[in-house]
Amino acid sequence: MDDSLTDDIPQVDDGEMLFRKLTVRGWIVKKGDGAIRPSSAVFISRFDPISVDIASKTTPEESIKEAFALVGLIAGLPKSLGCPVVEDPIEGNPAHALIKGKITKSKARQLATASSWIIPPC
């Protein structure tokens, strides 16, 4: 892990649950059984870190505002892939955090596969 990515910003504990908002194109419907799963695309950002909320500092209802679905994943997974998870409270959202570092397609697939629905799409 590249320590310059964190610059002494407090890291989120490995065991913390993170919430990730999903917008309209944030999930895939499997052909055949119609099962819905998160898309790996929600964990890829070309230029910015991935925005998440720390579950212990918020509620699913607060996190899903302005989104259509919500998934959860444990902070230790992106960290184990070399992507630090750092606290980044912002005005109106003290639970805000960032997954930093380069998230490849392979890493994004791992994150999506490990995610579970907190609030599935309607």
QUIJO-V709918 format. One record per pair of residues at least 4 apart in sequence whose C-alpha atoms are under 6 Angstrom apart, sorted by the first residue. I is the first residue (numbers start at 1). J is the second residue. Records with the same first field share a line. If there is no record, write none. Layout:
# QUIJO-V709918
I = J ; J
This chain:
# QUIJO-V709918
1 = 82
10 = 86 ; 87
11 = 85 ; 86 ; 87
12 = 85 ; 86
14 = 75 ; 76
15 = 74
16 = 74 ; 75
17 = 55 ; 73 ; 74
18 = 53 ; 54 ; 55 ; 72 ; 73 ; 74
19 = 52 ; 53 ; 71 ; 72
20 = 52 ; 70 ; 71
21 = 64 ; 67 ; 70
22 = 26 ; 67 ; 68 ; 69 ; 70
23 = 67 ; 68
26 = 39 ; 42
27 = 37 ; 38 ; 39
28 = 36 ; 37 ; 39
29 = 34 ; 35 ; 36
30 = 34 ; 35
38 = 112
40 = 108 ; 109 ; 112
43 = 108
49 = 98 ; 99 ; 100
50 = 98 ; 99
51 = 98
52 = 96 ; 97 ; 98
53 = 95 ; 96 ; 97
54 = 95
57 = 95
58 = 95
68 = 121
69 = 119 ; 120 ; 121
70 = 118 ; 119
71 = 115 ; 116 ; 117 ; 118
72 = 115 ; 116
73 = 115
76 = 80
78 = 83
79 = 83 ; 84
83 = 100 ; 101
84 = 99 ; 100
85 = 98 ; 99
86 = 97 ; 98
87 = 97
88 = 96 ; 97
89 = 94 ; 95 ; 96
90 = 94
103 = 107
109 = 113
